[in-house]
Amino acid sequence: MAAMNIDLGGLAGRPTTSQADPFQSALYGAGPGLIRSGLGVYSEKFLGSSSDFMQSNITQYLSNPQYYFQVNNQYVRNKLKVVLFPFLHRGHWTRITEPVGGRLSYKPPVQDINAPDLYIPLMAFATYIVVAGYALGVLGRFTPEALTIQFTKGLLGWFMQVILIKALLYSLGSGESPLLDIVAYAGYGFAGTSLAMLVRIFWSYSYYFVLPWFCICTGVFLVKTMKRVLQGASRTYERHPSRNHYFLLFLAAAQFPMLFWLGNIKG
């Protein structure tokens, strides 16, 4: 009996070990690795596709800002002639392309008079603010607040012009034009407005003859330019010619209230 108790005690005191399941051990060892590798591949694909998506959209809607400042003195002179006197432009209105990296790209403004730029719109906007400040001083109504109001009005008018052109292109099936192209086209109207405001300082009555002329010229320039954009980027232009003409005429007519509103100086 004592021996049996000793044996039983010995058995009871031994630690019980369960045999490990090889399948479970394999899953336990490989599970974290599989999860990490799976998440790594998924995150890499997700981040890669997101990066490509962002890059394609930035390229599509914002393009390359440096492209719009590749100008020289000859381009500025010729471009101002086209904007202010589009009836005298005897050349074509089509932009020039060149092969770059296996695909066609538009030539910069310095090599193409029909390419949009941001140098002239920004300089025209700055001139618009300077002339407005000078006119306020001549009228004896110059104050920092009045100049701020004129600056805000100019930005608002530029923004409204961008929205108008963007809505026009989108309604006609060509809403993929780069945003900076539209910003450039919308800003060319400040060139004629600034000149009309400057003429008004020295001869007030001439303003009501000069500004309508520049409204017509700006409208013709935008119609010619938008017609080229629509013909190059949308097939709906040929299917609905009458509707497209009405929209383009509306864009030209909208320049009259827009530019008269911008040219109206109030202290």
C-alpha positions, 0 to 999 in steps of 0.5 A: 500500500505504501508503495502504491501511494508512493507511485500514485504520489509520484504520478500526481506530482508529475506535470501533465504535458499535452501534445502540441497540434502541428496544424495549429502551430503552423497557423499560429506561426504563419498567421502574423506573417501572412497578415502582414504581407497581405496588408503590405501588398494591399496598402501598397496597391492602395497608396499607389492607386491613390497617388496615381489618382491624385497625380492624374487629377492634379495634372488634369485640373491644375497642369504645370504652373510654370508652363503659364509663365514661359513668356517673353516680350514678343509674346506679350505684345502679340498676345495683347494685340490678339486680346484687344484687337481680335479682328486683326488676328489673321492667323489660326486659333489652334494651339500647336502640339509637339511630341513629348515622352511619347505623347502630344503636349501643347507648346508653351506660350513663348512658342505659341501665341494661342497658348494661355498664360497667367503672366498677362492676366496677373499683370492686367489685374495688378494694373486694374488695381493701380488704375482704380487707386489712381482714379479714386485719388483723382476723384478725392475718394481714395481710402484704404477701404475703398481700394480694398473694396475694388480689389475684392470686386476684381477677385470676385469678377475674376472668379465669376468669369471662371465659373461662367466659362467652366459651366459653359464648357461643362454644359457643352460636354468639355468639362475636362479643361485644365483649371489654370487654362480657364483662369487664364482665359477669364483674366484677359478681360482685365486688360481692356478694362484697365485701359478703359478706366485709364482713358476715363481719367483723362476724358470721362465721356470716352469711357462709354465708347472705349469700354463697349469696344473692349467688351466686344473684343473680349467677347470675340476673343473668348468665343474664338478660344472656346470654340477651339477648345470645344472642337478639340475636346468634344464631339458634341459640338458637331452634333448640336451646333445651334445650341453651342452657338447660343451658349457662345453668344451668351458668353460674349454678351455676358462681358458687357455687364461684367466689364462695366461692373468691374470698371465702375469705381465707387469710393 
